[in-house]
Amino acid sequence: MKRRFTKAGLITMLLAFVMIIVLPHESKAQDDDRFSMDVTLNSDIFFGFYPFFAGSYSLSEKSAFTFYGILWSGGAAGGSWGNWTEFGIGMDFTVAEGININPQIGLLSGSLTSGLGTPVLGEGIVPNLTIGIDKARTEGEIYFGYYSGFDHGNPNTNNYIHYWVNYGVKFSPFFSAGLHLEQLRFTGGMNQPEDPAYDFYLALGPYVQFADPNGGAFARFTSGADLRSDDMIAKSGWTQPSFFKLTVGYSF
């Protein structure tokens, strides 16, 4: 029990420490429009339905404190995920006009990465990085996250890599389209067999997006074909010949 508490406690202390660093900046800033948030409702073929939010609080012209949350409760194995929840914080940096880099670290709660079978607070951690592109005529995003489970008493833990890359053209303020590549890979964990890695999916295909030209509401549909080999499909035991995701959201 002591080790379990220590892991969750260290993460809580980390979150509190970052907040202590960030909050004093509030008295120094003059701009009243420093806070922004995106809220989306998503549904895809693997994870099912999941709400997502991402917020930021500007600290300077080129940096911001960020936070996010995902409720991964449904999907292909939702019954065994334990109301899986991800919550994290980080910092966003503008490195060039229309290009932002956002490293974050998330706390996982549930039962997927710990393999415990019973939902638990702080079952794992997910360091992640998002690079966003938002220019006059183009848009894109690169995301990479490593999901690592903690030992909560179960013999096995589960680790995953999840990433995507997309890039598109803004044909008008209302309509944009491009390509989306996404992969979810099991990489092993504690007490896993030798060479355990396999892909749940590796998909490539087009996306289309419609957005309010004045900002606010938007909707995106992403589709793709499975790029995995027959051997990888057999090893994963998961057949997914196509990929699709629907997102509707609002930027505040």
C-alpha positions in Angstrom: 0.0 0.0 0.0 2.8 2.4 0.8 4.3 2.1 -2.8 0.9 2.7 -4.3 0.3 5.8 -2.3 3.7 7.1 -3.0 3.2 7.0 -6.8 -0.1 8.7 -6.7 1.2 11.1 -4.1 4.2 12.1 -6.2 1.9 12.9 -9.2 -0.4 15.0 -7.0 2.6 16.9 -5.6 3.8 17.5 -9.2 0.5 18.9 -10.2 0.4 21.2 -7.1 4.0 22.3 -7.7 3.2 23.4 -11.3 0.2 25.3 -10.1 2.2 27.1 -7.5 4.6 28.2 -10.3 1.9 29.3 -12.7 -0.5 31.1 -10.4 1.8 34.0 -9.4 1.8 35.2 -13.0 -1.8 36.2 -12.7 -1.0 39.5 -11.0 1.6 40.5 -13.7 -0.6 40.1 -16.7 -2.7 42.9 -18.1 -4.7 41.1 -20.8 -8.2 40.0 -19.8 -8.4 37.5 -22.7 -5.7 35.1 -21.5 -8.0 32.0 -21.0 -9.3 29.8 -23.9 -10.8 26.3 -24.1 -11.8 23.8 -26.7 -14.4 21.2 -25.9 -15.2 18.3 -28.3 -17.4 15.3 -28.4 -15.7 12.4 -30.3 -16.6 9.0 -31.5 -14.3 6.5 -33.3 -14.2 2.9 -34.2 -11.9 1.8 -31.4 -12.3 4.2 -28.4 -16.1 4.7 -28.9 -17.6 7.9 -27.5 -15.4 10.2 -25.5 -15.6 13.9 -24.5 -12.4 15.9 -24.5 -11.4 19.4 -23.3 -8.2 21.4 -23.6 -7.7 24.7 -22.0 -4.9 27.3 -21.8 -4.0 30.4 -19.8 -1.6 32.8 -21.4 1.5 33.7 -19.4 3.1 35.8 -22.1 2.8 36.4 -25.9 4.6 33.2 -26.6 3.8 30.9 -23.7 0.8 29.5 -21.8 -0.1 27.1 -19.1 -2.3 24.3 -20.5 -4.6 21.6 -19.1 -6.7 18.9 -20.6 -9.0 15.9 -19.9 -10.4 12.9 -21.6 -13.1 10.4 -20.5 -12.1 7.2 -22.3 -15.1 5.3 -20.8 -16.4 3.4 -23.8 -15.1 1.7 -26.9 -13.9 -1.7 -27.9 -13.0 -2.8 -24.4 -14.8 -0.2 -22.3 -16.1 -2.6 -19.8 -12.6 -3.5 -18.7 -11.1 0.0 -18.7 -12.7 1.0 -15.5 -14.2 4.4 -16.5 -10.8 5.3 -17.8 -10.0 8.9 -17.3 -7.0 11.0 -18.4 -6.2 14.5 -16.9 -3.0 16.4 -17.5 -1.2 19.8 -17.5 1.7 21.3 -19.4 3.1 24.4 -21.2 2.5 25.7 -24.7 5.2 27.6 -26.6 4.8 29.6 -29.8 8.0 28.8 -31.7 7.1 30.5 -35.0 4.1 32.2 -36.6 1.3 29.6 -36.5 3.3 26.8 -34.9 2.9 25.8 -31.3 4.6 23.1 -29.2 2.8 21.8 -26.2 4.5 19.2 -23.9 2.2 17.8 -21.2 2.0 15.1 -18.6 -1.2 13.3 -17.8 -2.5 11.2 -14.9 -4.4 8.0 -15.8 -7.2 6.6 -13.6 -9.0 3.4 -14.3 -7.8 -0.1 -14.9 -6.3 -0.3 -18.4 -2.6 0.3 -17.9 -2.4 -1.1 -14.4 -4.2 -4.3 -15.5 -5.8 -4.3 -12.0 -9.3 -5.0 -13.1 -10.6 -2.6 -10.5 -10.6 1.2 -11.2 -7.9 3.1 -9.2 -6.7 6.6 -9.0 -3.3 7.1 -10.6 -3.1 3.8 -12.4 -0.6 5.2 -14.8 1.0 8.2 -16.4 1.2 9.6 -20.0 3.9 12.0 -21.0 2.8 13.5 -24.3 3.6 16.1 -26.9 1.4 18.0 -29.3 2.7 20.2 -32.2 0.0 22.4 -33.8 0.1 24.2 -37.2 -2.5 26.9 -37.9 -1.5 29.2 -40.7 -3.5 31.3 -43.2 -3.9 28.5 -45.8 -2.7 25.3 -44.0 -3.4 23.4 -40.8 -2.0 20.3 -39.1 -1.3 18.5 -35.8 1.3 16.0 -34.5 0.5 14.1 -31.3 2.6 11.5 -29.5 1.7 10.0 -26.1 3.3 7.1 -24.1 0.9 5.4 -21.8 2.7 3.7 -18.9 1.0 1.6 -16.2 2.0 1.6 -12.5 2.2 -1.5 -10.3 -1.0 -1.5 -8.2 -0.7 -5.2 -7.2 -1.6 -6.9 -10.5 1.2 -9.2 -11.9 1.0 -7.5 -15.3 1.0 -3.8 -16.4 0.2 -2.5 -19.9 2.0 0.2 -21.9 0.9 1.8 -25.1 2.0 4.3 -27.8 -0.6 6.4 -29.4 0.2 9.0 -32.1 -1.3 10.7 -35.0 -0.2 13.1 -37.8 -2.5 15.2 -40.0 -2.0 18.0 -42.4 -4.5 19.8 -44.5 -5.4 22.8 -46.7 -7.9 25.6 -45.8 -9.8 25.9 -49.0 -11.9 28.6 -47.4 -12.6 29.9 -43.8 -15.5 27.4 -43.8 -13.9 24.3 -45.3 -10.6 22.4 -45.0 -9.4 18.9 -45.9 -6.3 16.8 -45.7 -4.7 13.5 -44.7 -4.7 11.8 -41.2 -2.3 9.0 -40.1 -2.9 7.3 -36.7 -1.5 4.4 -34.8 -2.3 2.7 -31.5 0.5 0.2 -30.4 0.8 -2.1 -27.4 4.4 -2.1 -26.3 4.5 -4.5 -23.4 4.8 -3.8 -19.7 5.7 -5.6 -16.5 5.8 -9.4 -16.7 4.8 -9.4 -20.4 6.1 -12.1 -22.8 9.2 -11.5 -25.0 8.5 -9.4 -28.1 5.0 -8.4 -26.9 4.5 -5.4 -29.2 1.6 -5.3 -31.7 -0.7 -2.7 -33.4 -4.3 -2.4 -32.6 -4.6 -0.2 -35.7 -2.5 1.7 -38.1 -4.7 3.8 -40.4 -4.3 6.4 -43.1 -7.0 8.4 -44.9 -8.6 11.7 -45.6 -10.4 14.1 -43.3 -12.8 17.0 -44.0 -13.6 19.8 -41.6 -16.3 22.5 -41.5 -15.9 25.5 -39.2 -17.6 28.8 -38.3 -15.5 31.4 -40.2 -15.9 33.7 -37.1 -14.5 31.0 -34.7 -16.4 28.8 -32.4 -18.2 25.7 -33.7 -16.5 23.1 -35.9 -17.0 19.5 -37.1 -14.5 17.0 -38.5 -14.9 13.6 -40.1 -11.8 11.4 -40.4 -11.6 8.0 -42.3 -8.9 5.6 -43.3 -7.8 2.1 -44.3 -5.9 -0.3 -42.1 -2.2 -0.5 -43.0 -1.3 -3.5 -40.8 0.2 -6.6 -42.2 -1.6 -10.0 -41.9 0.9 -11.1 -39.4 0.3 -8.0 -37.2 -3.5 -8.5 -37.4 -3.1 -12.2 -36.3 -0.8 -11.2 -33.4 -3.1 -8.5 -32.2 -6.2 -10.6 -32.5 -8.0 -7.4 -33.4 -9.6 -7.1 -36.8 -10.3 -3.5 -37.9 -10.3 -3.2 -41.7 -11.2 0.5 -41.6 -10.9 3.5 -39.3 -13.3 6.4 -38.8 -13.7 9.2 -36.3 -16.3 12.0 -35.9 -15.6 15.1 -33.9 -17.9 18.1 -33.1 -16.6 20.9 -30.9 -16.5 24.5 -29.8 -13.6 26.8 -29.2 -14.3 29.4 -26.5 
